[in-house]
Structure formats: C-alpha cells, structure tokens
Amino acid sequence: MKIQSAPTIRRMPTYLHQLFRLRMAGREWVSCAELAEYMNIPHIVVRKDIAMTGLPGNKRHGFRVQDLIDAILRFVGWDKMTPATLIGAGSLGAALLGFTDFQAYNFRIESVFDASDEKIGHEIHGHEIYDIADIRKRLKTAPPKVGIICVPAVGAQLIADILVSLGVKYIWNFANVCLKVPEGVIVQREVIAGGLAVLFAKISKAESGETITAEE
C-alpha cells in the first residue's frame, strides 16, 4: 500500500513535538516560517504540509497553536484512542513501553506478552507482562486494533499468524522479516538498520565533498 503523502505524515510528529512545547510556553500563534526554521526545511514545505490538514491560516498571525495541534491529530488519525498489544518485552519492546509520547498520540498499549519466565508476572514501565501462551485467552473477547511485534525474526511470523487469527487487522512489525498476512491485514515494517544505512549513505556523500541538507 503506497501512501502518497508519506513524507508529510512522517514530519507530523515533529511538528506536534514543537507545537506541544509552544503550548506549554503559553504561545497562542505560530507561523510557517517559525516551524520551517525549527525543522530546518524550506518554508514552502511546511506550508504545503499544513495545507494538507485543511486548516486555514491567518495572514497576519499564522496558525493558532491549539487549532494546528487538533488539525494534525485529525489528519494523522490520532484524534481518537487506538488500543494495541505488544509482543516481545526485550530491549526494544521495553523502550517502546517507556515512550511517553504515545499518550499524546492517543495510542495506548493495553497488554504486553513475552515468553521469558524472568519477565512474566513482572512490570515494565507500569505494564504487567503476560505469558505469550495465554495470548489467545486474554485477547479473544476483545482484540486490540494494533499488534506490535518486537520478537526475534524467527518467531515473528508465528506471532503475526496468532494476531491475525484473533482479528487484529493492523501490525507494527519491528522484526527484520517480511511477514505474510492475508488480504485486508496491513503491516507497517520498521527496519532500524535501514535508518542506519541511510545515515551512512549521507556520511559517504558528505565525506566525498557533496553538499547535502540536514533533512535530505
């Protein structure tokens, strides 16, 4: 599934981060120029991004901070609560459980599962860890909207199959493997090494004398 506005969508959390800071500081208005300077991207890019939310601006003041926050949340789909389950409470899974910004995005991890006896029954960032063997029993009556897979690649497909069988339609996959899922199930795959590869490509270009922008 190709999302035409994917670059814009990827910038939205960064806009929100700055807008939340401005709101905490008591700011009522913000301009495209100010956001462009913060993001280190061209002014026209910010203007086009905000235009996609459908929010009209004020020629004199720019945009009301709260109105822009609300518009971005609606545009991304974060204006309503989305429940999720996380499978794999290792280093990466634990880091996600500790990511406090999820609350601002109305994304709530309601259950966590793992196979390790050292983790089962304990809490990580306030989340109790359940036995993966009990996942069907615990989620059968009320499956979450999103399943987050943070297990090793060798076990990711099995977890995906279980989630699909429970009625989960959306999977956020952090395992370095391409999952096979039925039609109608959407998978967003995150490859951390992919970001590292892009960074090193930029390093190579920079060290060869090429000029690149910070957000290239």
C-alpha positions as CSV (number, residue, x, y, z in Angstrom):
1,M,0.0,0.0,0.0
2,K,1.6,3.2,-1.2
3,I,0.7,6.4,0.8
4,Q,1.2,9.4,-1.4
5,S,1.6,11.8,1.5
6,A,4.0,9.6,3.4
7,P,6.8,12.3,3.7
8,T,4.3,14.8,5.0
9,I,2.9,12.2,7.5
10,R,6.4,11.4,8.7
11,R,7.0,15.1,9.5
12,M,3.8,15.5,11.5
13,P,5.1,14.1,14.8
14,T,8.0,16.6,14.7
15,Y,5.6,19.4,14.1
16,L,3.5,18.2,17.1
17,H,6.5,18.0,19.3
18,Q,7.3,21.7,18.7
19,L,3.7,22.7,19.0
20,F,3.3,20.9,22.3
21,R,6.4,22.9,23.5
22,L,4.9,26.1,22.3
23,R,1.6,25.4,24.0
24,M,3.3,24.7,27.3
25,A,5.1,28.0,26.9
26,G,1.8,29.8,26.6
27,R,2.1,30.6,22.9
28,E,-1.2,31.2,21.0
29,W,0.1,31.6,17.5
30,V,2.8,30.0,15.3
31,S,4.0,30.8,11.7
32,C,5.1,28.5,8.9
33,A,8.5,30.3,9.0
34,E,9.0,29.5,12.6
35,L,8.2,25.8,12.1
36,A,10.4,25.7,9.0
37,E,13.3,27.1,11.0
38,Y,12.8,24.6,13.7
39,M,12.6,21.7,11.2
40,N,15.4,23.0,9.0
41,I,13.3,22.6,5.9
42,P,12.0,25.1,3.3
43,H,9.1,27.3,4.2
44,I,7.0,26.1,1.3
45,V,7.3,22.5,2.5
46,V,5.7,23.5,5.9
47,R,3.0,25.5,4.1
48,K,2.1,22.5,1.9
49,D,2.2,20.1,4.8
50,I,-0.2,22.2,6.9
51,A,-2.5,22.8,3.8
52,M,-3.0,19.0,3.7
53,T,-4.6,19.2,7.1
54,G,-7.2,21.5,5.8
55,L,-6.6,24.2,8.5
56,P,-6.9,27.8,7.2
57,G,-4.3,30.2,8.4
58,N,-4.4,33.8,9.4
59,K,-2.4,36.1,7.1
60,R,-1.3,38.2,10.0
61,H,-0.6,35.7,12.8
62,G,-0.2,32.3,11.1
63,F,-2.0,29.4,12.9
64,R,-3.4,29.1,16.4
65,V,-1.2,26.5,18.1
66,Q,-4.1,24.5,19.6
67,D,-6.0,24.5,16.3
68,L,-3.0,23.3,14.4
69,I,-2.4,20.5,17.0
70,D,-6.0,19.4,16.6
71,A,-5.8,19.5,12.8
72,I,-2.6,17.4,12.7
73,L,-4.1,14.9,15.1
74,R,-7.1,14.5,12.9
75,F,-5.0,14.3,9.7
76,V,-2.8,11.5,11.1
77,G,-5.7,9.7,12.8
78,W,-4.5,10.4,16.4
79,D,-7.7,12.2,17.4
80,K,-9.2,9.1,18.9
81,M,-7.8,6.4,21.2
82,T,-6.3,3.3,19.5
83,P,-5.7,0.2,21.7
84,A,-2.7,-2.0,21.0
85,T,-0.9,-5.1,22.3
86,L,2.9,-5.6,22.3
87,I,4.6,-9.0,21.9
88,G,8.2,-9.2,23.0
89,A,9.3,-7.2,26.1
90,G,13.0,-7.3,25.4
91,S,15.2,-4.2,25.0
92,L,13.2,-2.8,22.0
93,G,9.8,-3.7,23.4
94,A,10.7,-2.2,26.8
95,A,11.9,1.0,25.1
96,L,8.5,1.3,23.3
97,L,6.7,0.8,26.6
98,G,8.7,3.7,28.0
99,F,7.9,6.0,25.1
100,T,5.7,8.6,26.8
101,D,4.7,10.4,23.6
102,F,2.3,7.6,22.7
103,Q,-0.1,9.2,25.2
104,A,-0.1,12.4,23.3
105,Y,-0.9,10.4,20.1
106,N,-3.8,8.6,21.7
107,F,-2.0,5.3,21.2
108,R,-2.4,3.0,24.2
109,I,-0.6,-0.3,24.7
110,E,-3.1,-2.2,26.8
111,S,-1.4,-5.6,27.1
112,V,2.2,-7.0,26.8
113,F,3.2,-10.6,26.2
114,D,6.6,-12.4,26.4
115,A,7.9,-16.0,26.7
116,S,10.6,-15.3,29.3
117,D,10.0,-16.6,32.8
118,E,12.1,-13.7,34.0
119,K,9.7,-11.2,32.6
120,I,6.3,-12.9,33.0
121,G,4.4,-11.5,36.0
122,H,6.7,-8.5,36.4
123,E,6.1,-4.9,35.3
124,I,8.0,-2.8,32.7
125,H,7.1,0.9,32.8
126,G,3.9,0.1,34.6
127,H,2.8,-2.6,32.2
128,E,2.4,-6.2,33.5
129,I,4.0,-8.8,31.3
130,Y,1.7,-11.7,30.5
131,D,2.7,-15.2,29.3
132,I,2.6,-15.5,25.5
133,A,0.9,-18.9,26.0
134,D,-2.2,-17.0,27.3
135,I,-2.5,-14.5,24.5
136,R,-5.5,-16.2,22.8
137,K,-7.4,-16.4,26.1
138,R,-6.6,-12.8,27.1
139,L,-7.4,-11.2,23.7
140,K,-10.1,-13.5,22.3
141,T,-13.1,-11.5,23.5
142,A,-11.6,-8.0,22.9
143,P,-8.7,-8.0,20.4
144,P,-6.8,-4.7,20.1
145,K,-6.8,-2.7,16.9
146,V,-3.0,-2.9,16.5
147,G,-0.4,-5.6,17.3
148,I,3.2,-4.6,17.9
149,I,5.7,-7.3,17.1
150,C,9.1,-7.0,18.9
151,V,10.2,-10.6,18.8
152,P,13.2,-12.1,17.0
153,A,12.7,-12.6,13.3
154,V,12.5,-16.4,13.7
155,G,9.3,-16.1,15.7
156,A,7.6,-13.1,14.1
157,Q,5.5,-15.0,11.5
158,L,4.0,-17.2,14.2
159,I,3.1,-14.2,16.3
160,A,1.6,-12.5,13.2
161,D,-0.5,-15.6,12.5
162,I,-1.8,-15.6,16.0
163,L,-2.7,-11.9,15.9
164,V,-4.5,-12.3,12.6
165,S,-6.4,-15.3,13.9
166,L,-7.6,-13.1,16.8
167,G,-8.9,-10.5,14.5
168,V,-6.1,-7.9,14.6
169,K,-6.0,-6.1,11.3
170,Y,-3.0,-3.8,11.7
171,I,0.5,-4.9,12.6
172,W,3.5,-2.7,13.5
173,N,6.4,-5.1,12.8
174,F,9.9,-4.4,14.3
175,A,11.2,-7.9,13.4
176,N,13.6,-7.9,10.5
177,V,11.4,-10.2,8.3
178,C,8.7,-9.7,5.7
179,L,5.5,-11.1,7.1
180,K,3.0,-12.9,5.1
181,V,-0.6,-11.9,6.0
182,P,-4.0,-12.3,4.4
183,E,-5.5,-9.6,2.2
184,G,-7.0,-6.9,4.4
185,V,-4.3,-7.0,7.0
186,I,-1.9,-4.1,7.0
187,V,1.7,-4.3,8.1
188,Q,4.0,-1.4,8.8
189,R,7.6,-2.7,8.9
190,E,10.2,-0.8,10.8
191,V,13.8,-1.7,9.9
192,I,16.2,0.1,12.3
193,A,19.2,-0.9,10.1
194,G,17.5,0.9,7.2
195,G,17.8,4.2,9.0
196,L,21.4,3.4,9.9
197,A,22.1,2.6,6.2
198,V,20.7,6.0,5.2
199,L,22.9,7.7,7.7
200,F,26.0,6.1,6.4
201,A,25.0,6.9,2.9
202,K,24.8,10.6,4.0
203,I,28.2,10.2,5.7
204,S,29.7,8.8,2.5
205,K,28.3,11.7,0.4
206,A,29.4,14.3,2.9
207,E,33.0,12.9,3.1
208,S,33.2,12.8,-0.7
209,G,32.6,16.5,-0.8
210,E,28.9,16.6,-1.8
211,T,26.6,19.1,-0.2
212,I,23.5,17.6,1.5
213,T,20.8,19.2,3.7
214,A,20.1,18.1,7.2
215,E,16.8,16.6,6.2
216,E,17.9,15.0,2.9
